[in-house]
Amino acid sequence: MESLFFLVPVTLLLVGIAVAVFFWAMRSGQFDDLDSPAWRILHDDETQPPRSEPPNDDQPRP
């Protein structure tokens, strides 16, 4: 019975933190557009720049 006096406030605290995080996520716009990030990963339009090769140490230097 004494454990309920500890567990009930801890549970209320955790629920309060979860609700606060949920409203923070809502205000920051994380749920505004749920479809386009999933499609954006399929359309890889970015071209990667060519990799520059490291200097070769075997070549004689002037």
mmCIF file of the N, C-alpha and C atoms, coordinates in Angstrom:
data_MODEL
# 
_entry.id   MODEL 
# 
loop_
_atom_site.group_PDB 
_atom_site.id 
_atom_site.type_symbol 
_atom_site.label_atom_id 
_atom_site.label_alt_id 
_atom_site.label_comp_id 
_atom_site.label_asym_id 
_atom_site.label_entity_id 
_atom_site.label_seq_id 
_atom_site.pdbx_PDB_ins_code 
_atom_site.Cartn_x 
_atom_site.Cartn_y 
_atom_site.Cartn_z 
_atom_site.occupancy 
_atom_site.B_iso_or_equiv 
_atom_site.pdbx_formal_charge 
_atom_site.auth_seq_id 
_atom_site.auth_comp_id 
_atom_site.auth_asym_id 
_atom_site.auth_atom_id 
_atom_site.pdbx_PDB_model_num 
ATOM 1   N N  . MET A 1 1  ? 0.820  -1.198 0.000   1.00 0.00 ? 1  MET A N  1 
ATOM 2   C CA . MET A 1 1  ? 0.000  0.000  0.000   1.00 0.00 ? 1  MET A CA 1 
ATOM 3   C C  . MET A 1 1  ? 0.858  1.255  0.000   1.00 0.00 ? 1  MET A C  1 
ATOM 4   N N  . GLU A 1 2  ? 2.016  1.173  0.704   1.00 0.00 ? 2  GLU A N  1 
ATOM 5   C CA . GLU A 1 2  ? 2.881  2.352  0.736   1.00 0.00 ? 2  GLU A CA 1 
ATOM 6   C C  . GLU A 1 2  ? 3.502  2.639  -0.623  1.00 0.00 ? 2  GLU A C  1 
ATOM 7   N N  . SER A 1 3  ? 3.632  1.589  -1.426  1.00 0.00 ? 3  SER A N  1 
ATOM 8   C CA . SER A 1 3  ? 4.233  1.807  -2.744  1.00 0.00 ? 3  SER A CA 1 
ATOM 9   C C  . SER A 1 3  ? 3.330  2.656  -3.636  1.00 0.00 ? 3  SER A C  1 
ATOM 10  N N  . LEU A 1 4  ? 2.022  2.608  -3.392  1.00 0.00 ? 4  LEU A N  1 
ATOM 11  C CA . LEU A 1 4  ? 1.124  3.442  -4.203  1.00 0.00 ? 4  LEU A CA 1 
ATOM 12  C C  . LEU A 1 4  ? 1.376  4.921  -3.959  1.00 0.00 ? 4  LEU A C  1 
ATOM 13  N N  . PHE A 1 5  ? 1.756  5.283  -2.749  1.00 0.00 ? 5  PHE A N  1 
ATOM 14  C CA . PHE A 1 5  ? 2.050  6.689  -2.463  1.00 0.00 ? 5  PHE A CA 1 
ATOM 15  C C  . PHE A 1 5  ? 3.275  7.172  -3.232  1.00 0.00 ? 5  PHE A C  1 
ATOM 16  N N  . PHE A 1 6  ? 4.118  6.247  -3.627  1.00 0.00 ? 6  PHE A N  1 
ATOM 17  C CA . PHE A 1 6  ? 5.285  6.593  -4.435  1.00 0.00 ? 6  PHE A CA 1 
ATOM 18  C C  . PHE A 1 6  ? 4.974  6.481  -5.924  1.00 0.00 ? 6  PHE A C  1 
ATOM 19  N N  . LEU A 1 7  ? 4.265  5.420  -6.306  1.00 0.00 ? 7  LEU A N  1 
ATOM 20  C CA . LEU A 1 7  ? 4.073  5.146  -7.734  1.00 0.00 ? 7  LEU A CA 1 
ATOM 21  C C  . LEU A 1 7  ? 3.058  6.077  -8.396  1.00 0.00 ? 7  LEU A C  1 
ATOM 22  N N  . VAL A 1 8  ? 2.036  6.491  -7.684  1.00 0.00 ? 8  VAL A N  1 
ATOM 23  C CA . VAL A 1 8  ? 1.036  7.370  -8.294  1.00 0.00 ? 8  VAL A CA 1 
ATOM 24  C C  . VAL A 1 8  ? 1.646  8.725  -8.667  1.00 0.00 ? 8  VAL A C  1 
ATOM 25  N N  . PRO A 1 9  ? 2.394  9.404  -7.796  1.00 0.00 ? 9  PRO A N  1 
ATOM 26  C CA . PRO A 1 9  ? 3.005  10.671 -8.234  1.00 0.00 ? 9  PRO A CA 1 
ATOM 27  C C  . PRO A 1 9  ? 4.045  10.488 -9.339  1.00 0.00 ? 9  PRO A C  1 
ATOM 28  N N  . VAL A 1 10 ? 4.796  9.386  -9.281  1.00 0.00 ? 10 VAL A N  1 
ATOM 29  C CA . VAL A 1 10 ? 5.776  9.137  -10.343 1.00 0.00 ? 10 VAL A CA 1 
ATOM 30  C C  . VAL A 1 10 ? 5.062  8.933  -11.674 1.00 0.00 ? 10 VAL A C  1 
ATOM 31  N N  . THR A 1 11 ? 3.951  8.212  -11.658 1.00 0.00 ? 11 THR A N  1 
ATOM 32  C CA . THR A 1 11 ? 3.186  7.997  -12.884 1.00 0.00 ? 11 THR A CA 1 
ATOM 33  C C  . THR A 1 11 ? 2.611  9.304  -13.412 1.00 0.00 ? 11 THR A C  1 
ATOM 34  N N  . LEU A 1 12 ? 2.078  10.114 -12.513 1.00 0.00 ? 12 LEU A N  1 
ATOM 35  C CA . LEU A 1 12 ? 1.543  11.404 -12.955 1.00 0.00 ? 12 LEU A CA 1 
ATOM 36  C C  . LEU A 1 12 ? 2.645  12.290 -13.526 1.00 0.00 ? 12 LEU A C  1 
ATOM 37  N N  . LEU A 1 13 ? 3.821  12.240 -12.924 1.00 0.00 ? 13 LEU A N  1 
ATOM 38  C CA . LEU A 1 13 ? 4.955  13.013 -13.442 1.00 0.00 ? 13 LEU A CA 1 
ATOM 39  C C  . LEU A 1 13 ? 5.348  12.543 -14.840 1.00 0.00 ? 13 LEU A C  1 
ATOM 40  N N  . LEU A 1 14 ? 5.422  11.228 -15.048 1.00 0.00 ? 14 LEU A N  1 
ATOM 41  C CA . LEU A 1 14 ? 5.790  10.699 -16.364 1.00 0.00 ? 14 LEU A CA 1 
ATOM 42  C C  . LEU A 1 14 ? 4.729  11.021 -17.412 1.00 0.00 ? 14 LEU A C  1 
ATOM 43  N N  . VAL A 1 15 ? 3.468  10.955 -17.037 1.00 0.00 ? 15 VAL A N  1 
ATOM 44  C CA . VAL A 1 15 ? 2.401  11.310 -17.978 1.00 0.00 ? 15 VAL A CA 1 
ATOM 45  C C  . VAL A 1 15 ? 2.482  12.791 -18.320 1.00 0.00 ? 15 VAL A C  1 
ATOM 46  N N  . GLY A 1 16 ? 2.763  13.626 -17.321 1.00 0.00 ? 16 GLY A N  1 
ATOM 47  C CA . GLY A 1 16 ? 2.917  15.061 -17.588 1.00 0.00 ? 16 GLY A CA 1 
ATOM 48  C C  . GLY A 1 16 ? 4.072  15.342 -18.535 1.00 0.00 ? 16 GLY A C  1 
ATOM 49  N N  . ILE A 1 17 ? 5.179  14.643 -18.352 1.00 0.00 ? 17 ILE A N  1 
ATOM 50  C CA . ILE A 1 17 ? 6.323  14.813 -19.252 1.00 0.00 ? 17 ILE A CA 1 
ATOM 51  C C  . ILE A 1 17 ? 5.964  14.349 -20.664 1.00 0.00 ? 17 ILE A C  1 
ATOM 52  N N  . ALA A 1 18 ? 5.256  13.238 -20.778 1.00 0.00 ? 18 ALA A N  1 
ATOM 53  C CA . ALA A 1 18 ? 4.869  12.741 -22.105 1.00 0.00 ? 18 ALA A CA 1 
ATOM 54  C C  . ALA A 1 18 ? 3.929  13.711 -22.803 1.00 0.00 ? 18 ALA A C  1 
ATOM 55  N N  . VAL A 1 19 ? 3.000  14.281 -22.086 1.00 0.00 ? 19 VAL A N  1 
ATOM 56  C CA . VAL A 1 19 ? 2.072  15.247 -22.681 1.00 0.00 ? 19 VAL A CA 1 
ATOM 57  C C  . VAL A 1 19 ? 2.831  16.508 -23.103 1.00 0.00 ? 19 VAL A C  1 
ATOM 58  N N  . ALA A 1 20 ? 3.770  16.952 -22.274 1.00 0.00 ? 20 ALA A N  1 
ATOM 59  C CA . ALA A 1 20 ? 4.567  18.132 -22.621 1.00 0.00 ? 20 ALA A CA 1 
ATOM 60  C C  . ALA A 1 20 ? 5.397  17.886 -23.879 1.00 0.00 ? 20 ALA A C  1 
ATOM 61  N N  . VAL A 1 21 ? 5.988  16.718 -23.988 1.00 0.00 ? 21 VAL A N  1 
ATOM 62  C CA . VAL A 1 21 ? 6.780  16.392 -25.182 1.00 0.00 ? 21 VAL A CA 1 
ATOM 63  C C  . VAL A 1 21 ? 5.876  16.308 -26.408 1.00 0.00 ? 21 VAL A C  1 
ATOM 64  N N  . PHE A 1 22 ? 4.676  15.762 -26.240 1.00 0.00 ? 22 PHE A N  1 
ATOM 65  C CA . PHE A 1 22 ? 3.753  15.675 -27.367 1.00 0.00 ? 22 PHE A CA 1 
ATOM 66  C C  . PHE A 1 22 ? 3.373  17.060 -27.865 1.00 0.00 ? 22 PHE A C  1 
ATOM 67  N N  . PHE A 1 23 ? 3.032  17.980 -26.953 1.00 0.00 ? 23 PHE A N  1 
ATOM 68  C CA . PHE A 1 23 ? 2.661  19.328 -27.385 1.00 0.00 ? 23 PHE A CA 1 
ATOM 69  C C  . PHE A 1 23 ? 3.858  20.085 -27.947 1.00 0.00 ? 23 PHE A C  1 
ATOM 70  N N  . TRP A 1 24 ? 5.055  19.812 -27.426 1.00 0.00 ? 24 TRP A N  1 
ATOM 71  C CA . TRP A 1 24 ? 6.248  20.430 -28.003 1.00 0.00 ? 24 TRP A CA 1 
ATOM 72  C C  . TRP A 1 24 ? 6.450  19.961 -29.446 1.00 0.00 ? 24 TRP A C  1 
ATOM 73  N N  . ALA A 1 25 ? 6.219  18.673 -29.687 1.00 0.00 ? 25 ALA A N  1 
ATOM 74  C CA . ALA A 1 25 ? 6.367  18.142 -31.038 1.00 0.00 ? 25 ALA A CA 1 
ATOM 75  C C  . ALA A 1 25 ? 5.300  18.712 -31.963 1.00 0.00 ? 25 ALA A C  1 
ATOM 76  N N  . MET A 1 26 ? 4.091  18.907 -31.449 1.00 0.00 ? 26 MET A N  1 
ATOM 77  C CA . MET A 1 26 ? 3.023  19.490 -32.271 1.00 0.00 ? 26 MET A CA 1 
ATOM 78  C C  . MET A 1 26 ? 3.355  20.921 -32.653 1.00 0.00 ? 26 MET A C  1 
ATOM 79  N N  . ARG A 1 27 ? 3.866  21.693 -31.722 1.00 0.00 ? 27 ARG A N  1 
ATOM 80  C CA . ARG A 1 27 ? 4.174  23.101 -32.007 1.00 0.00 ? 27 ARG A CA 1 
ATOM 81  C C  . ARG A 1 27 ? 5.396  23.260 -32.891 1.00 0.00 ? 27 ARG A C  1 
ATOM 82  N N  . SER A 1 28 ? 6.324  22.316 -32.837 1.00 0.00 ? 28 SER A N  1 
ATOM 83  C CA . SER A 1 28 ? 7.526  22.445 -33.659 1.00 0.00 ? 28 SER A CA 1 
ATOM 84  C C  . SER A 1 28 ? 7.289  22.015 -35.102 1.00 0.00 ? 28 SER A C  1 
ATOM 85  N N  . GLY A 1 29 ? 6.091  21.476 -35.408 1.00 0.00 ? 29 GLY A N  1 
ATOM 86  C CA . GLY A 1 29 ? 5.758  21.153 -36.785 1.00 0.00 ? 29 GLY A CA 1 
ATOM 87  C C  . GLY A 1 29 ? 6.204  19.787 -37.251 1.00 0.00 ? 29 GLY A C  1 
ATOM 88  N N  . GLN A 1 30 ? 6.458  18.898 -36.334 1.00 0.00 ? 30 GLN A N  1 
ATOM 89  C CA . GLN A 1 30 ? 6.916  17.576 -36.748 1.00 0.00 ? 30 GLN A CA 1 
ATOM 90  C C  . GLN A 1 30 ? 5.814  16.733 -37.362 1.00 0.00 ? 30 GLN A C  1 
ATOM 91  N N  . PHE A 1 31 ? 4.557  17.094 -37.135 1.00 0.00 ? 31 PHE A N  1 
ATOM 92  C CA . PHE A 1 31 ? 3.460  16.321 -37.681 1.00 0.00 ? 31 PHE A CA 1 
ATOM 93  C C  . PHE A 1 31 ? 2.750  17.067 -38.805 1.00 0.00 ? 31 PHE A C  1 
ATOM 94  N N  . ASP A 1 32 ? 3.332  18.139 -39.317 1.00 0.00 ? 32 ASP A N  1 
ATOM 95  C CA . ASP A 1 32 ? 2.688  18.919 -40.357 1.00 0.00 ? 32 ASP A CA 1 
ATOM 96  C C  . ASP A 1 32 ? 2.622  18.164 -41.675 1.00 0.00 ? 32 ASP A C  1 
ATOM 97  N N  . ASP A 1 33 ? 3.710  17.588 -42.080 1.00 0.00 ? 33 ASP A N  1 
ATOM 98  C CA . ASP A 1 33 ? 3.765  16.901 -43.370 1.00 0.00 ? 33 ASP A CA 1 
ATOM 99  C C  . ASP A 1 33 ? 4.301  15.494 -43.129 1.00 0.00 ? 33 ASP A C  1 
ATOM 100 N N  . LEU A 1 34 ? 3.400  14.524 -43.165 1.00 0.00 ? 34 LEU A N  1 
ATOM 101 C CA . LEU A 1 34 ? 3.812  13.151 -42.876 1.00 0.00 ? 34 LEU A CA 1 
ATOM 102 C C  . LEU A 1 34 ? 4.093  12.342 -44.143 1.00 0.00 ? 34 LEU A C  1 
ATOM 103 N N  . ASP A 1 35 ? 3.679  12.844 -45.296 1.00 0.00 ? 35 ASP A N  1 
ATOM 104 C CA . ASP A 1 35 ? 3.814  12.059 -46.516 1.00 0.00 ? 35 ASP A CA 1 
ATOM 105 C C  . ASP A 1 35 ? 5.083  12.350 -47.307 1.00 0.00 ? 35 ASP A C  1 
ATOM 106 N N  . SER A 1 36 ? 5.451  13.599 -47.457 1.00 0.00 ? 36 SER A N  1 
ATOM 107 C CA . SER A 1 36 ? 6.554  13.908 -48.359 1.00 0.00 ? 36 SER A CA 1 
ATOM 108 C C  . SER A 1 36 ? 7.918  13.414 -47.868 1.00 0.00 ? 36 SER A C  1 
ATOM 109 N N  . PRO A 1 37 ? 8.251  13.351 -46.575 1.00 0.00 ? 37 PRO A N  1 
ATOM 110 C CA . PRO A 1 37 ? 9.548  12.771 -46.229 1.00 0.00 ? 37 PRO A CA 1 
ATOM 111 C C  . PRO A 1 37 ? 9.679  11.305 -46.646 1.00 0.00 ? 37 PRO A C  1 
ATOM 112 N N  . ALA A 1 38 ? 8.571  10.566 -46.622 1.00 0.00 ? 38 ALA A N  1 
ATOM 113 C CA . ALA A 1 38 ? 8.641  9.167  -47.043 1.00 0.00 ? 38 ALA A CA 1 
ATOM 114 C C  . ALA A 1 38 ? 8.886  9.054  -48.543 1.00 0.00 ? 38 ALA A C  1 
ATOM 115 N N  . TRP A 1 39 ? 8.331  9.985  -49.318 1.00 0.00 ? 39 TRP A N  1 
ATOM 116 C CA . TRP A 1 39 ? 8.556  9.956  -50.769 1.00 0.00 ? 39 TRP A CA 1 
ATOM 117 C C  . TRP A 1 39 ? 9.896  10.560 -51.139 1.00 0.00 ? 39 TRP A C  1 
ATOM 118 N N  . ARG A 1 40 ? 10.375 11.512 -50.351 1.00 0.00 ? 40 ARG A N  1 
ATOM 119 C CA . ARG A 1 40 ? 11.625 12.192 -50.681 1.00 0.00 ? 40 ARG A CA 1 
ATOM 120 C C  . ARG A 1 40 ? 12.812 11.229 -50.665 1.00 0.00 ? 40 ARG A C  1 
ATOM 121 N N  . ILE A 1 41 ? 12.749 10.231 -49.808 1.00 0.00 ? 41 ILE A N  1 
ATOM 122 C CA . ILE A 1 41 ? 13.868 9.294  -49.745 1.00 0.00 ? 41 ILE A CA 1 
ATOM 123 C C  . ILE A 1 41 ? 13.922 8.407  -50.992 1.00 0.00 ? 41 ILE A C  1 
ATOM 124 N N  . LEU A 1 42 ? 12.774 8.234  -51.668 1.00 0.00 ? 42 LEU A N  1 
ATOM 125 C CA . LEU A 1 42 ? 12.742 7.419  -52.873 1.00 0.00 ? 42 LEU A CA 1 
ATOM 126 C C  . LEU A 1 42 ? 13.238 8.177  -54.094 1.00 0.00 ? 42 LEU A C  1 
ATOM 127 N N  . HIS A 1 43 ? 13.159 9.493  -54.068 1.00 0.00 ? 43 HIS A N  1 
ATOM 128 C CA . HIS A 1 43 ? 13.596 10.315 -55.194 1.00 0.00 ? 43 HIS A CA 1 
ATOM 129 C C  . HIS A 1 43 ? 14.959 10.912 -54.861 1.00 0.00 ? 43 HIS A C  1 
ATOM 130 N N  . ASP A 1 44 ? 15.972 10.179 -55.177 1.00 0.00 ? 44 ASP A N  1 
ATOM 131 C CA . ASP A 1 44 ? 17.329 10.633 -54.885 1.00 0.00 ? 44 ASP A CA 1 
ATOM 132 C C  . ASP A 1 44 ? 17.806 11.478 -56.052 1.00 0.00 ? 44 ASP A C  1 
ATOM 133 N N  . ASP A 1 45 ? 17.469 12.756 -56.038 1.00 0.00 ? 45 ASP A N  1 
ATOM 134 C CA . ASP A 1 45 ? 17.821 13.655 -57.126 1.00 0.00 ? 45 ASP A CA 1 
ATOM 135 C C  . ASP A 1 45 ? 19.171 14.323 -56.932 1.00 0.00 ? 45 ASP A C  1 
ATOM 136 N N  . GLU A 1 46 ? 19.683 14.247 -55.757 1.00 0.00 ? 46 GLU A N  1 
ATOM 137 C CA . GLU A 1 46 ? 20.949 14.929 -55.504 1.00 0.00 ? 46 GLU A CA 1 
ATOM 138 C C  . GLU A 1 46 ? 22.092 14.140 -56.135 1.00 0.00 ? 46 GLU A C  1 
ATOM 139 N N  . THR A 1 47 ? 22.961 14.855 -56.802 1.00 0.00 ? 47 THR A N  1 
ATOM 140 C CA . THR A 1 47 ? 24.156 14.226 -57.346 1.00 0.00 ? 47 THR A CA 1 
ATOM 141 C C  . THR A 1 47 ? 25.299 14.501 -56.398 1.00 0.00 ? 47 THR A C  1 
ATOM 142 N N  . GLN A 1 48 ? 26.051 13.490 -56.192 1.00 0.00 ? 48 GLN A N  1 
ATOM 143 C CA . GLN A 1 48 ? 27.170 13.651 -55.281 1.00 0.00 ? 48 GLN A CA 1 
ATOM 144 C C  . GLN A 1 48 ? 28.372 14.179 -56.050 1.00 0.00 ? 48 GLN A C  1 
ATOM 145 N N  . PRO A 1 49 ? 29.118 15.084 -55.484 1.00 0.00 ? 49 PRO A N  1 
ATOM 146 C CA . PRO A 1 49 ? 30.301 15.592 -56.176 1.00 0.00 ? 49 PRO A CA 1 
ATOM 147 C C  . PRO A 1 49 ? 31.335 14.480 -56.308 1.00 0.00 ? 49 PRO A C  1 
ATOM 148 N N  . PRO A 1 50 ? 32.132 14.544 -57.372 1.00 0.00 ? 50 PRO A N  1 
ATOM 149 C CA . PRO A 1 50 ? 33.146 13.498 -57.546 1.00 0.00 ? 50 PRO A CA 1 
ATOM 150 C C  . PRO A 1 50 ? 34.142 13.552 -56.392 1.00 0.00 ? 50 PRO A C  1 
ATOM 151 N N  . ARG A 1 51 ? 34.550 12.373 -56.030 1.00 0.00 ? 51 ARG A N  1 
ATOM 152 C CA . ARG A 1 51 ? 35.498 12.284 -54.919 1.00 0.00 ? 51 ARG A CA 1 
ATOM 153 C C  . ARG A 1 51 ? 36.883 12.660 -55.418 1.00 0.00 ? 51 ARG A C  1 
ATOM 154 N N  . SER A 1 52 ? 37.500 13.491 -54.675 1.00 0.00 ? 52 SER A N  1 
ATOM 155 C CA . SER A 1 52 ? 38.875 13.839 -55.040 1.00 0.00 ? 52 SER A CA 1 
ATOM 156 C C  . SER A 1 52 ? 39.799 12.797 -54.432 1.00 0.00 ? 52 SER A C  1 
ATOM 157 N N  . GLU A 1 53 ? 40.741 12.390 -55.253 1.00 0.00 ? 53 GLU A N  1 
ATOM 158 C CA . GLU A 1 53 ? 41.653 11.350 -54.791 1.00 0.00 ? 53 GLU A CA 1 
ATOM 159 C C  . GLU A 1 53 ? 42.742 11.982 -53.933 1.00 0.00 ? 53 GLU A C  1 
ATOM 160 N N  . PRO A 1 54 ? 43.173 11.283 -52.949 1.00 0.00 ? 54 PRO A N  1 
ATOM 161 C CA . PRO A 1 54 ? 44.248 11.838 -52.118 1.00 0.00 ? 54 PRO A CA 1 
ATOM 162 C C  . PRO A 1 54 ? 45.538 11.912 -52.929 1.00 0.00 ? 54 PRO A C  1 
ATOM 163 N N  . PRO A 1 55 ? 46.425 12.824 -52.601 1.00 0.00 ? 55 PRO A N  1 
ATOM 164 C CA . PRO A 1 55 ? 47.672 12.949 -53.368 1.00 0.00 ? 55 PRO A CA 1 
ATOM 165 C C  . PRO A 1 55 ? 48.498 11.679 -53.252 1.00 0.00 ? 55 PRO A C  1 
ATOM 166 N N  . ASN A 1 56 ? 49.068 11.340 -54.391 1.00 0.00 ? 56 ASN A N  1 
ATOM 167 C CA . ASN A 1 56 ? 49.890 10.138 -54.450 1.00 0.00 ? 56 ASN A CA 1 
ATOM 168 C C  . ASN A 1 56 ? 51.314 10.495 -54.040 1.00 0.00 ? 56 ASN A C  1 
ATOM 169 N N  . ASP A 1 57 ? 51.847 9.810  -53.061 1.00 0.00 ? 57 ASP A N  1 
ATOM 170 C CA . ASP A 1 57 ? 53.187 10.114 -52.554 1.00 0.00 ? 57 ASP A CA 1 
ATOM 171 C C  . ASP A 1 57 ? 54.291 9.473  -53.389 1.00 0.00 ? 57 ASP A C  1 
ATOM 172 N N  . ASP A 1 58 ? 53.898 8.577  -54.356 1.00 0.00 ? 58 ASP A N  1 
ATOM 173 C CA . ASP A 1 58 ? 54.907 7.902  -55.164 1.00 0.00 ? 58 ASP A CA 1 
ATOM 174 C C  . ASP A 1 58 ? 55.445 8.799  -56.277 1.00 0.00 ? 58 ASP A C  1 
ATOM 175 N N  . GLN A 1 59 ? 54.750 9.863  -56.621 1.00 0.00 ? 59 GLN A N  1 
ATOM 176 C CA . GLN A 1 59 ? 55.187 10.723 -57.709 1.00 0.00 ? 59 GLN A CA 1 
ATOM 177 C C  . GLN A 1 59 ? 56.315 11.640 -57.220 1.00 0.00 ? 59 GLN A C  1 
ATOM 178 N N  . PRO A 1 60 ? 57.302 11.845 -58.071 1.00 0.00 ? 60 PRO A N  1 
ATOM 179 C CA . PRO A 1 60 ? 58.404 12.754 -57.679 1.00 0.00 ? 60 PRO A CA 1 
ATOM 180 C C  . PRO A 1 60 ? 57.911 14.198 -57.636 1.00 0.00 ? 60 PRO A C  1 
ATOM 181 N N  . ARG A 1 61 ? 58.403 14.906 -56.711 1.00 0.00 ? 61 ARG A N  1 
ATOM 182 C CA . ARG A 1 61 ? 58.021 16.315 -56.560 1.00 0.00 ? 61 ARG A CA 1 
ATOM 183 C C  . ARG A 1 61 ? 59.063 17.197 -57.243 1.00 0.00 ? 61 ARG A C  1 
ATOM 184 N N  . PRO A 1 62 ? 58.596 18.270 -57.818 1.00 0.00 ? 62 PRO A N  1 
ATOM 185 C CA . PRO A 1 62 ? 59.561 19.141 -58.508 1.00 0.00 ? 62 PRO A CA 1 
ATOM 186 C C  . PRO A 1 62 ? 60.462 19.902 -57.554 1.00 0.00 ? 62 PRO A C  1 
# 
